[in-house]
């Protein structure tokens, strides 16, 4: 499913999301990475695709944004007790099944991450803005629906939203990546 077109689109999504999140103060200049969480992407996307693809036609921002919430949840699992969570294979299903697909945002934001009131609204709004931006990027590609490139772009968009959600939550948890300067003591 790899193609230069899809790779270029994914790079565009990544650059746009990171620029936006930096402007909003949701990530630092150096974005945190977490290979443990990143390696869970293939199994998460496989379980998410049936729901996400079905919802995309009528609710594209939800279909995209939910993956960002999943990335946030995965960062939280990694930070709190990765030894207990790393062997699981049902991350998405457990989040979805707690209160249903339509309520996945509240499941992550309120039940898992314990954001309340204005903080919960702010996080949810930021995810919605990111998903809307990515949906706009998808629309501007003018890819014919139902084609391999369309599916590849959708997967690329989900991947970058997952990573952005992970980075945003790691930042919120206090993982601030600063370049090492050997000249400072």
C-alpha positions in Angstrom: 0.0 0.0 0.0 3.1 2.2 0.1 3.4 4.9 -2.5 5.3 8.1 -2.9 2.0 10.0 -3.1 0.8 8.5 0.2 4.2 9.0 1.8 4.2 12.7 0.7 0.7 13.2 2.0 1.7 11.6 5.4 4.7 14.0 5.6 2.4 16.9 4.9 0.0 15.9 7.6 2.8 15.4 10.1 4.3 18.8 9.4 0.9 20.5 9.6 -0.1 18.8 12.9 3.2 19.5 14.6 3.2 23.1 13.5 -0.3 23.6 14.8 0.3 21.8 18.1 3.5 23.8 18.7 1.6 27.0 18.1 -1.1 25.9 20.6 1.6 25.0 23.2 0.5 21.4 23.2 3.9 20.1 22.3 7.4 21.5 22.6 9.8 22.3 19.8 11.3 18.9 20.2 8.4 16.4 20.1 8.5 13.4 22.4 8.7 10.0 20.9 7.8 6.7 22.4 8.8 3.6 20.4 6.8 1.3 22.8 3.6 3.1 21.8 4.5 3.5 18.2 5.1 -0.2 17.7 1.4 -0.8 18.8 0.2 1.1 15.8 -0.3 -1.8 13.4 -2.6 -3.8 15.8 -4.5 -0.7 16.8 -5.2 0.4 13.3 -6.3 -3.1 12.3 -8.9 -3.2 15.0 -10.0 0.4 14.4 -10.4 0.4 10.6 -13.8 -1.4 10.6 -15.4 1.3 12.8 -13.4 4.2 11.6 -13.8 3.6 7.9 -17.6 3.0 8.3 -18.0 6.3 10.2 -15.7 8.3 7.9 -18.3 9.1 5.2 -20.8 10.8 7.4 -18.5 11.8 10.3 -14.9 12.3 9.0 -13.8 14.5 11.9 -14.9 12.0 14.4 -13.3 9.1 12.5 -10.0 11.0 12.4 -10.2 12.5 15.8 -10.9 9.3 17.7 -7.5 8.0 16.6 -5.9 11.0 18.3 -7.7 10.2 21.5 -6.4 6.6 21.2 -2.8 7.9 20.9 -3.4 9.9 24.0 -4.7 6.8 25.9 -1.7 4.8 24.7 0.7 7.4 26.1 -1.1 7.3 29.4 -0.9 3.5 29.5 2.8 3.7 28.8 3.4 6.3 31.5 1.3 4.7 34.2 2.1 1.0 34.0 3.5 -0.2 30.7 4.4 -3.6 32.1 0.8 -4.3 32.8 -0.5 -2.8 29.5 2.2 -3.7 26.9 1.1 -7.3 26.3 -2.6 -6.5 25.6 -4.0 -6.8 22.1 -7.4 -5.1 22.7 -6.5 -1.5 23.4 -9.0 0.0 21.0 -11.8 -2.5 21.8 -11.6 -1.9 25.5 -11.7 1.9 25.0 -14.6 1.6 22.5 -16.6 -0.9 24.6 -16.5 1.1 27.8 -19.3 3.4 26.6 -19.5 2.8 22.8 -17.8 4.2 19.7 -19.7 7.5 19.9 -18.4 8.2 23.4 -14.8 7.3 22.9 -13.8 10.9 23.4 -15.3 11.1 26.9 -14.0 7.6 27.7 -10.4 8.8 27.1 -10.6 12.4 28.2 -12.8 12.0 31.3 -12.7 8.4 32.4 -9.1 7.5 31.6 -7.1 10.8 31.7 -9.4 12.4 34.3 -9.7 15.8 32.6 -12.7 17.8 33.9 -14.5 21.0 33.1 -12.6 23.5 31.1 -9.5 21.3 30.8 -11.6 18.5 29.2 -13.3 21.0 26.8 -9.9 22.4 25.8 -8.4 19.0 25.0 -11.5 17.9 23.1 -11.6 21.1 21.1 -7.9 20.8 20.3 -8.4 17.2 19.0 -11.4 18.4 17.0 -9.3 21.2 15.4 -6.6 18.8 14.5 -9.0 16.3 13.0 -10.7 19.1 11.0 -7.3 20.3 9.7 -6.4 16.7 8.6 -9.8 16.3 7.0 -9.2 19.5 5.1 -5.8 18.2 3.9 -7.5 14.9 2.7 -10.2 16.9 0.8 -7.5 19.0 -0.9 -5.8 16.0 -2.3 -8.7 15.3 -4.5 -8.2 11.5 -4.4 -10.9 9.4 -5.8 -12.8 7.7 -3.0 -12.5 3.9 -2.9 -9.0 3.8 -4.5 -5.9 2.4 -3.0 -4.5 6.0 -2.7 -7.6 7.2 -0.9 -7.3 4.3 1.6 -3.5 4.9 1.9 -4.1 8.6 2.7 -6.7 7.8 5.3 -4.3 5.4 7.0 -1.5 7.9 6.8 -3.8 10.6 8.4 -4.8 8.2 11.2 -1.2 7.3 11.8 -0.1 10.9 12.2 -3.1 11.7 14.4 -2.2 8.7 16.6 1.4 9.9 16.9 0.2 13.5 17.5 -2.1 12.4 20.3 0.7 10.3 21.9 3.1 13.3 21.7 0.5 15.7 23.1 -0.3 13.5 26.1 3.4 12.7 26.8 3.9 16.5 26.8 1.0 16.9 29.2 2.4 14.2 31.4 5.6 16.2 31.7 7.8 14.7 29.1 9.5 17.8 27.7 12.2 17.0 25.2 15.0 19.5 25.2 18.1 19.1 23.1 21.2 18.0 25.0 23.8 20.8 25.2 27.1 19.4 26.4 28.4 22.9 27.0 26.0 23.5 29.9 26.6 22.0 33.3 
